[in-house]
Amino acid sequence: MNIHEYQGKAILTSFGAPVSEGQPALSVEEAMTAAKALPGPVYVVKSQIHAGGRGKGKFKELPADAKGGVRLAKSIEEVAVYAREMLGNTLVTAQTGPAGKQVNRLYIEDGCDIEREFYLSMLVDRETSRVAFVVSTAGGMDIEKVAHDTPDKIMTFSVDPATGVMAHHGRAVARALGLQGNLAKQAEKLAAQLYRAFIGTDMAMLEINPLVVTKQGELRCLDAKISFDSNALYRHAELIELRDLTEEDGKEIEASKSDLNYIALEGTIGCMVNGAGLAMATMDIIKLYGASPANFLDVGGGATKEKVAAAFKIITSDPNVQGILVNIFGGIMRCDVVAEGVVAAVREVGLAVPLVVRLEGTNVELGKKVIRESGLNVVSADDLDDAAQKIVRATRKEAA
């Protein structure tokens, strides 16, 4: 689960990490009120969307030479002008895709005298099963570009969960950033604060870009991009309340209600599969034959007829879907249950695109019988390769 910058900074503040003073705003009036409550005389007006690259982004509704989604205002009146331009408009960044995201809220933050900019992030290192720090002197830049062009500017290390964060971890951060004296002590303190915040709220990722040194000689988190481990949210009722459904795909929200693992993609072939590995293989083979998947959808190993029907409805609700591939390998999952769910969903919502079904495993013959006797226009496949070729051919034929 992702949250907004202002929410992330509130969490960091609760763990003692240094951030600039600021307030969220949902309207131009609230933006002006927020600015008036800040010391000033310089204010930062920040679009709040679940995507990075806001400063370099462009608004669809504004001229091409208009400023991005993060702007420096030198007066309350300028705050109002920027807020009026941002709210309700669509911001396109490198991470939103061409569709962009509508800006529904802002964060008005007090200006900061920046002397140096750094990059600092934390994430779960799957190879070591530890929390890893990633730090770089190239702050304010896309870390992917830094990793590609100047990998020597990135330093990483992990924290042993048996000991937790220790003083030498903070010193490692300070050395990597070239900080000495009082700033090195601040880096040591900050590393401990961020680690406690990461572990204490079950974060999956924390990115501060940039982490800055002010002209007053203070370290400050000038941004905060945070995502949480969704599997741990049952432990954090207070975090669930931070969820902004307007930032999420409607189909993904609907899928979560039925406990389905669904991610919307940009292709044209809808996929319904049981098992994450099989789902990845299904998407790969669709790409192999020249098409693209419209989604990742794993119905799980013990899905019911109702759950399968819900998954099918979500796929068909995507206007980009030109064909559907159901690929089930029944172990715990019974093929006849899948077949009954598909048939029930098709009869309820109709079928306007080609549908290929490949069933294998437990009760496979019974499942095929359910499909065969349904009277529906469904194409059966013998294996995954056969299924992929059939659905790709069918969608191309429909397009022609």
C-alpha positions as CSV (number, residue, x, y, z in Angstrom):
1,M,0.0,0.0,0.0
2,N,1.3,3.4,-1.0
3,I,0.7,6.7,0.8
4,H,1.2,10.4,0.0
5,E,4.3,12.4,0.9
6,Y,2.6,14.4,3.6
7,Q,1.4,11.2,5.3
8,G,4.8,9.7,5.1
9,K,6.4,12.8,6.6
10,A,3.9,12.7,9.5
11,I,5.1,9.1,10.2
12,L,8.7,10.0,10.0
13,T,8.1,12.9,12.3
14,S,6.5,10.6,14.9
15,F,9.8,8.7,14.9
16,G,11.8,11.9,15.4
17,A,13.2,12.3,11.8
18,P,13.7,15.9,10.7
19,V,11.3,17.2,8.0
20,S,10.2,20.6,6.9
21,E,7.0,22.1,8.4
22,G,4.0,21.7,6.1
23,Q,0.3,21.1,5.8
24,P,-1.9,19.3,3.2
25,A,-4.6,21.1,1.2
26,L,-7.6,20.0,-0.8
27,S,-8.5,23.4,-2.2
28,V,-7.0,26.7,-3.2
29,E,-8.4,28.3,0.0
30,E,-6.8,25.5,2.2
31,A,-3.5,26.0,0.3
32,M,-3.5,29.7,1.2
33,T,-4.4,29.0,4.8
34,A,-1.6,26.5,5.0
35,A,0.9,28.9,3.6
36,K,-0.1,31.6,6.0
37,A,0.5,29.2,8.9
38,L,4.1,28.6,7.8
39,P,7.1,30.9,8.5
40,G,7.8,31.7,4.8
41,P,8.6,33.8,2.9
42,V,9.2,31.0,0.5
43,Y,6.8,28.1,0.1
44,V,6.8,24.8,-1.8
45,V,3.6,23.7,-3.5
46,K,3.7,20.0,-4.1
47,S,1.2,17.8,-6.0
48,Q,0.3,14.7,-4.0
49,I,0.0,11.6,-6.3
50,H,1.3,8.1,-5.8
51,A,4.2,8.5,-8.3
52,G,7.7,9.9,-8.4
53,G,9.2,12.4,-10.8
54,R,6.6,15.1,-9.9
55,G,8.9,18.0,-10.2
56,K,9.8,17.1,-13.8
57,G,6.2,16.1,-14.7
58,K,3.8,18.0,-17.0
59,F,0.2,18.8,-16.7
60,K,-2.0,17.7,-19.6
61,E,-4.3,20.7,-19.3
62,L,-1.5,23.3,-19.1
63,P,0.9,24.7,-21.8
64,A,4.0,22.5,-22.5
65,D,6.3,25.1,-20.9
66,A,4.3,25.2,-17.7
67,K,6.2,24.3,-14.5
68,G,5.9,20.8,-13.1
69,G,4.1,19.3,-10.1
70,V,6.5,20.7,-7.5
71,R,6.9,24.5,-7.5
72,L,8.5,27.2,-5.5
73,A,6.2,30.1,-4.5
74,K,7.5,33.5,-3.2
75,S,4.2,34.8,-1.9
76,I,0.8,33.6,-0.6
77,E,-0.7,34.9,-3.9
78,E,1.7,32.7,-5.9
79,V,0.7,29.7,-3.8
80,A,-2.9,30.3,-4.8
81,V,-2.0,30.6,-8.5
82,Y,0.0,27.3,-8.4
83,A,-2.7,25.5,-6.4
84,R,-5.4,26.6,-8.9
85,E,-3.3,25.3,-11.8
86,M,-2.6,21.9,-10.1
87,L,-5.8,20.9,-8.4
88,G,-8.1,18.8,-10.6
89,N,-5.6,18.6,-13.4
90,T,-3.7,15.5,-14.7
91,L,0.0,15.3,-13.9
92,V,2.1,13.0,-16.2
93,T,5.5,11.8,-14.9
94,A,7.9,9.1,-15.8
95,Q,6.2,6.8,-13.3
96,T,2.5,7.5,-14.1
97,G,2.6,6.4,-17.7
98,P,1.0,8.5,-20.4
99,A,-2.4,8.5,-18.7
100,G,-1.1,10.4,-15.8
101,K,-2.8,10.9,-12.4
102,Q,-5.3,13.6,-11.4
103,V,-4.0,15.9,-8.6
104,N,-6.7,16.0,-5.9
105,R,-4.6,17.2,-3.0
106,L,-1.5,19.3,-2.4
107,Y,1.2,19.7,0.3
108,I,2.2,23.2,1.2
109,E,5.7,23.1,2.7
110,D,8.0,25.8,4.2
111,G,10.9,26.6,1.9
112,C,14.3,25.2,2.7
113,D,17.8,26.7,2.1
114,I,19.6,23.8,0.4
115,E,23.3,23.4,0.4
116,R,23.7,19.8,-0.7
117,E,21.3,17.0,-1.9
118,F,21.7,13.3,-1.3
119,Y,19.7,10.1,-1.9
120,L,18.7,7.6,0.8
121,S,16.3,4.7,0.6
122,M,15.5,1.5,2.5
123,L,14.0,-1.7,1.2
124,V,13.7,-5.3,1.9
125,D,16.6,-7.2,0.4
126,R,15.0,-10.5,-0.7
127,E,18.4,-12.2,-1.2
128,T,19.6,-11.6,2.4
129,S,16.1,-11.4,4.1
130,R,17.3,-8.1,5.6
131,V,16.5,-4.4,5.5
132,A,19.0,-2.7,3.2
133,F,20.1,0.9,3.1
134,V,20.8,2.5,-0.3
135,V,22.6,5.8,-0.2
136,S,24.1,8.1,-2.9
137,T,25.6,11.6,-3.2
138,A,23.5,12.0,-6.4
139,G,20.4,13.4,-4.7
140,G,17.5,14.8,-6.6
141,M,18.1,12.5,-9.5
142,D,16.4,9.3,-10.7
143,I,18.3,6.5,-8.9
144,E,17.8,4.2,-11.9
145,K,19.8,6.7,-14.0
146,V,22.5,7.0,-11.4
147,A,22.8,3.2,-11.1
148,H,23.1,3.0,-14.9
149,D,25.5,6.0,-15.5
150,T,27.5,6.2,-12.3
151,P,27.0,3.1,-10.2
152,D,30.1,4.0,-8.1
153,K,28.0,6.8,-6.5
154,I,25.7,4.2,-4.9
155,M,26.5,2.4,-1.6
156,T,24.4,-0.3,-0.1
157,F,24.5,-2.3,3.1
158,S,22.0,-4.4,5.1
159,V,21.1,-4.6,8.7
160,D,21.2,-7.9,10.6
161,P,17.8,-8.3,12.2
162,A,19.4,-10.0,15.2
163,T,21.2,-6.8,16.2
164,G,19.0,-4.2,14.6
165,V,20.5,-0.8,13.5
166,M,23.7,0.1,15.3
167,A,26.0,3.1,15.4
168,H,28.3,1.7,12.7
169,H,25.4,1.7,10.2
170,G,24.9,5.4,10.8
171,R,28.6,6.0,10.4
172,A,28.5,4.0,7.1
173,V,25.8,6.4,5.8
174,A,27.9,9.4,6.9
175,R,31.0,8.1,5.1
176,A,29.1,7.3,1.9
177,L,27.7,10.9,1.9
178,G,31.0,12.5,2.9
179,L,29.6,13.9,6.1
180,Q,31.8,14.8,9.0
181,G,31.6,16.3,12.5
182,N,28.1,17.3,13.6
183,L,26.5,16.2,10.3
184,A,28.0,12.8,10.7
185,K,26.4,12.5,14.1
186,Q,23.0,13.7,12.6
187,A,23.4,11.0,9.9
188,E,24.0,8.3,12.6
189,K,20.9,9.5,14.5
190,L,18.8,9.6,11.3
191,A,19.7,6.1,10.3
192,A,18.4,4.8,13.6
193,Q,15.2,6.8,13.4
194,L,14.5,5.6,9.8
195,Y,15.2,2.0,10.7
196,R,12.8,2.1,13.6
197,A,10.2,3.7,11.4
198,F,10.7,1.1,8.7
199,I,10.4,-1.9,11.1
200,G,7.8,-0.4,13.4
201,T,5.3,0.2,10.6
202,D,6.2,-2.8,8.4
203,M,7.3,-0.7,5.4
204,A,8.2,-2.4,2.2
205,M,10.1,0.7,0.8
206,L,11.2,4.1,2.1
207,E,12.7,6.6,-0.3
208,I,14.0,10.0,0.6
209,N,15.0,11.9,-2.5
210,P,16.4,14.3,-1.7
211,L,17.9,14.1,1.7
212,V,19.4,17.6,2.1
213,V,21.9,19.5,4.1
214,T,20.6,23.0,4.8
215,K,22.7,26.1,4.9
216,Q,22.1,26.1,8.6
217,G,24.0,22.8,8.8
218,E,21.0,20.4,9.4
219,L,20.1,17.2,7.7
220,R,16.5,17.2,6.6
221,C,14.2,14.7,4.8
222,L,12.9,16.8,1.9
223,D,10.7,14.1,0.4
224,A,9.2,10.8,1.7
225,K,8.0,8.1,-0.6
226,I,6.7,5.1,1.4
227,S,5.0,1.9,0.7
228,F,3.9,-0.7,3.2
229,D,3.7,-4.5,3.2
230,S,0.1,-5.1,2.5
231,N,0.3,-8.5,4.2
232,A,1.2,-6.8,7.5
233,L,-1.6,-4.1,7.5
234,Y,-3.7,-6.2,9.8
235,R,-1.3,-5.1,12.5
236,H,-1.7,-1.4,11.7
237,A,-5.3,-0.2,11.7
238,E,-4.0,3.4,11.8
239,L,-2.1,2.9,8.5
240,I,-5.1,1.4,6.7
241,E,-6.9,4.7,7.3
242,L,-4.2,6.5,5.2
243,R,-5.2,4.6,2.0
244,D,-6.3,6.9,-0.8
245,L,-8.6,4.8,-3.1
246,T,-8.7,7.6,-5.7
247,E,-5.0,6.8,-6.4
248,E,-5.7,3.1,-7.1
249,D,-7.0,1.3,-10.2
250,G,-10.7,0.6,-9.7
251,K,-10.3,-3.0,-10.9
252,E,-7.5,-3.6,-8.4
253,I,-9.7,-2.2,-5.6
254,E,-12.6,-4.6,-6.6
255,A,-10.1,-7.5,-6.8
256,S,-8.9,-6.8,-3.3
257,K,-12.5,-7.2,-2.0
258,S,-12.6,-10.7,-3.3
259,D,-9.0,-11.5,-2.1
260,L,-7.7,-11.7,-5.6
261,N,-4.1,-10.9,-6.6
262,Y,-4.7,-8.5,-9.5
263,I,-2.5,-5.9,-11.2
264,A,-3.7,-3.9,-14.2
265,L,-1.3,-3.8,-17.2
266,E,-1.4,-2.1,-20.6
267,G,-1.9,-5.1,-22.9
268,T,-5.0,-6.5,-24.6
269,I,-5.2,-10.1,-23.4
270,G,-6.9,-10.7,-20.1
271,C,-5.4,-13.5,-18.0
272,M,-6.9,-15.6,-15.2
273,V,-4.5,-18.0,-13.7
274,N,-4.0,-19.9,-10.4
275,G,-0.5,-19.4,-9.0
276,A,1.9,-16.5,-9.3
277,G,4.5,-18.6,-11.1
278,L,2.0,-19.9,-13.6
279,A,0.6,-16.4,-14.1
280,M,4.1,-15.1,-14.9
281,A,4.7,-17.9,-17.4
282,T,1.3,-17.2,-19.0
283,M,2.2,-13.5,-19.5
284,D,5.6,-14.4,-20.9
285,I,4.3,-16.8,-23.5
286,I,1.6,-14.3,-24.6
287,K,4.5,-11.9,-25.2
288,L,6.4,-14.6,-27.0
289,Y,3.7,-14.9,-29.6
290,G,3.5,-11.1,-30.1
291,A,0.7,-9.9,-27.9
292,S,0.7,-8.3,-24.4
293,P,-1.2,-9.2,-21.2
294,A,-3.8,-6.8,-19.9
295,N,-3.4,-7.9,-16.3
296,F,-1.7,-10.2,-13.8
297,L,-4.5,-12.1,-12.0
298,D,-3.8,-15.0,-9.6
299,V,-7.1,-16.5,-8.2
300,G,-5.1,-18.6,-5.7
301,G,-5.0,-22.3,-5.0
302,G,-8.4,-22.6,-3.2
303,A,-10.7,-20.3,-5.1
304,T,-14.4,-20.8,-5.0
305,K,-16.9,-20.6,-7.9
306,E,-17.9,-17.1,-6.7
307,K,-14.3,-16.0,-6.5
308,V,-13.6,-17.2,-10.1
309,A,-16.7,-15.5,-11.3
310,A,-15.6,-12.2,-9.6
311,A,-12.2,-12.5,-11.3
312,F,-13.8,-13.0,-14.7
313,K,-16.0,-10.0,-14.2
314,I,-13.0,-7.8,-13.3
315,I,-11.2,-8.9,-16.5
316,T,-14.2,-8.2,-18.7
317,S,-14.7,-4.7,-17.2
318,D,-11.4,-3.6,-18.7
319,P,-12.2,-1.9,-22.0
320,N,-8.7,-2.7,-23.4
321,V,-9.3,-6.4,-23.2
322,Q,-9.7,-8.0,-26.7
323,G,-9.4,-11.6,-25.6
324,I,-9.3,-13.7,-22.5
325,L,-7.1,-16.6,-21.6
326,V,-8.0,-18.8,-18.6
327,N,-5.1,-21.1,-17.7
328,I,-5.6,-23.4,-14.7
329,F,-3.5,-26.2,-13.4
330,G,-5.6,-27.9,-10.7
331,G,-3.8,-29.1,-7.7
332,I,-5.8,-27.9,-4.7
333,M,-7.9,-26.0,-7.2
334,R,-10.5,-28.1,-8.9
335,C,-10.9,-27.6,-12.6
336,D,-14.7,-28.1,-12.4
337,V,-15.0,-25.3,-9.9
338,V,-13.1,-23.0,-12.3
339,A,-15.3,-24.0,-15.2
340,E,-18.5,-23.4,-13.2
341,G,-17.3,-20.0,-12.2
342,V,-16.4,-19.0,-15.7
343,V,-19.7,-20.2,-17.1
344,A,-21.6,-18.4,-14.4
345,A,-19.8,-15.1,-15.0
346,V,-20.2,-15.3,-18.8
347,R,-23.9,-15.9,-18.5
348,E,-24.2,-12.9,-16.2
349,V,-22.0,-10.3,-18.0
350,G,-21.9,-11.8,-21.5
351,L,-18.9,-12.5,-23.7
352,A,-18.0,-9.9,-26.3
353,V,-14.3,-11.1,-26.9
354,P,-12.7,-14.5,-27.7
355,L,-12.2,-16.8,-24.7
356,V,-9.6,-19.6,-24.6
357,V,-9.7,-22.0,-21.6
358,R,-6.9,-24.4,-20.8
359,L,-7.6,-26.8,-17.9
360,E,-5.3,-29.4,-16.4
361,G,-5.1,-31.3,-13.2
362,T,-7.8,-32.2,-10.6
363,N,-11.2,-33.0,-12.1
364,V,-10.0,-31.8,-15.5
365,E,-12.4,-34.0,-17.5
366,L,-15.3,-32.8,-15.4
367,G,-14.2,-29.2,-15.9
368,K,-14.0,-29.6,-19.7
369,K,-17.4,-31.2,-19.7
370,V,-18.9,-28.2,-17.8
371,I,-17.4,-25.9,-20.5
372,R,-18.5,-28.1,-23.4
373,E,-22.1,-28.5,-22.2
374,S,-22.5,-24.8,-21.4
375,G,-23.2,-24.0,-25.0
376,L,-20.9,-21.0,-24.8
377,N,-18.5,-19.9,-27.5
378,V,-15.4,-21.0,-25.7
379,V,-12.2,-22.4,-27.3
380,S,-10.5,-25.3,-25.5
381,A,-6.7,-25.7,-25.4
382,D,-4.6,-28.7,-24.7
383,D,-1.6,-27.0,-23.1
384,L,-0.2,-23.5,-22.4
385,D,1.6,-23.2,-25.7
386,D,-1.5,-24.1,-27.6
387,A,-3.7,-21.8,-25.5
388,A,-1.4,-18.8,-26.1
389,Q,-1.3,-19.3,-29.8
390,K,-5.0,-19.6,-30.0
391,I,-5.9,-16.5,-28.0
392,V,-3.3,-14.4,-29.9
393,R,-4.7,-15.6,-33.3
394,A,-8.2,-15.0,-32.1
395,T,-7.5,-11.4,-31.0
396,R,-5.7,-10.6,-34.3
397,K,-8.6,-12.0,-36.3
398,E,-11.1,-9.9,-34.3
399,A,-8.9,-6.8,-34.8
400,A,-8.7,-7.4,-38.5
